[in-house]
Amino acid sequence: MESGIYLIVTVVNKGWGEKVLETSMKAGATGGTIVLGRGMGIHEQRTLLGISLEPEKEIVLSAVRSDEREAILKEIVAATELEKPGAGIAFTLPIDKIFGISHHFPKDTGDEFTESKNAQKSSETENPAMELAQSDDVKTDTAPDKKE
C-alpha cells in the first residue's frame, strides 16, 4: 500500500546541500537530511597528476506529501540549476511505509503500525472505570485508613 509520501533525493556538489534544504523547506517540505558522499558523473571526470579524483557530494533526503512533491522538486531544480550538465541530479521515490515523523503528514498515510496502536489505545480507554483504574493518580484502595 502506498502511503502518499515521497522521498525527494537530490545529489549536488559539496556546498550546495544547504541551498537545496532551504529551498525545499520554503516550498513546503517539513525538513530534510544532508548526507555526505563521493562520486562523479560523466561531466565530472577530473584527474590530478594522472590520478582520478572523486568529487565530494551532498545528498539531500526529504520526505514530502505527494501533493507537494512537484512544486518542491521544481523549486529545487530552479535554485540549483540541475538542468545544467554536472550540477547534480534529483529524483523521487514512493515511500510505502513511514515511521517516526508521521505527525508531519496526514492521517491517511497507510501507517498500519500507528493505526493499530491508536486502535489498541482507544479500546483500552472506552471504559471510563477502566481508565480511572489504570491512572497513576487514582488510589484504588477504598478501605478507610485506621488510626491507632
N, C-alpha and C positions, 0 to 999 in steps of 0.2 A: 504494500500500500504506500503510495506516495504521500509525503507529509505536506506538500505545498511550500516547502522550504528548499532553497537552492544555495549551493556553495559557489561563490564567485572566487575564482583563483586567478590572481594576477601576478605574473612574473616580470619584474623590471630590474634594471641595473641598480646596483647598490647606491643608496642615497635617495631613491625615488619612492620607497615603500611608504614613508610618512605622508607624502603627497597623495598617494593612492588611498591610504586610510582616511585622511582628512576629507578628500573628495567624496569618497563613498558615504561617509557619515553625514556630510552636508546634503547628499542626495537621498538620505533616508535610512541607511544602514545603522544598526544599533551598536556596532563595534566591529572589531576585527583583530587579527593576529598577524604579526610580521615575523617571518621565519627567514633566516639567512641560508643561502645556498650557493652552489657554484655550477657553472655550466655555460654553454655557448651555443649560439645558433649559427647558421651558415654565414651570416653577415658579421660575425664577431671573431672569426679565426685570426688570432694575433700570435706573433712569436717575438721572443726577445733572445737574441743570440742563438737562434735555431731551436729554442725551447718553446713549446706551445704553452700559452697562458690561458687559464680558465678564468673568465671574468666572474667577479662576485655578484650574486643576485640577491634580491629580496622578494620573497613570495608572500603575498598578502592574501589571507583567507578571511572571507566574510560570509556568514550565513544570513540570507535575506529571504523575505517573503516573495512568492512568485509574482505577485502584482507589482513589486518594486524592482524586480530584477533588471528589466530592460532599461529603466531610467537610470539606475545606479551604474550599470555597465556602460551606458552611453556617456555618462559624465566621466567615468574613469578613462575611457578611450580618448575623450577630448582633452582632458587635463594632462595626460601623459604622452599624447601623440603616438599611440600604439599603431596607427596605420603606417608609420614610417619604418623602414627596414632597421632591425637591430634595436628598436625601442622596447620591445617586450611582447608579451602575449597575455591575453585574458580569455577565460572561458568559464562556463558554468556547468555544474553537475547537480542533478537532483539528489536530495537527501531523503532517504526513506524513513529514517528514524532520527530523533534528536533528543538528547537528554542534557540537563544541566542549565540550559538557557531558554527553556520552553516558555518562561514567563515573558519573554520578548515577543512572542509570536501568538497568533490567535489560538483559541482552544481547539480548533478542528485540525490540528497538525498530525493527527494519527498517532499520537504518543500513547501507545497502549499501556505502557508501564504507569504513567501518571494517571491515566483514566482508571486503571484497576485499583491504584492506591486511593484515589478520590472516592471510588465506589465503596471500597472497604471502609474508609473513614466515615462516609455518610451513613452506612448501615450500622456502624458502631454507635453513632450518636442519635439515631432515630428515636430511641427510648430515653426520655428525659431522666428517669430514675437511674438508668444505667450510666448516663452521662455524669450525674452527680456522684454516683458511687465510684466512678473512675477518677474523679477530680482529686488532686492532692490537698486542696484546701478544705474539703468536706470531711468532717470527723464521722466515721461510720459507727463508732461505738456509742450506743444510745443509753447505756446503763448510767445512772446518776453516780457522780463521784461521792464516795463515802468519806466523811470527815471523822477522824477519831480523836 
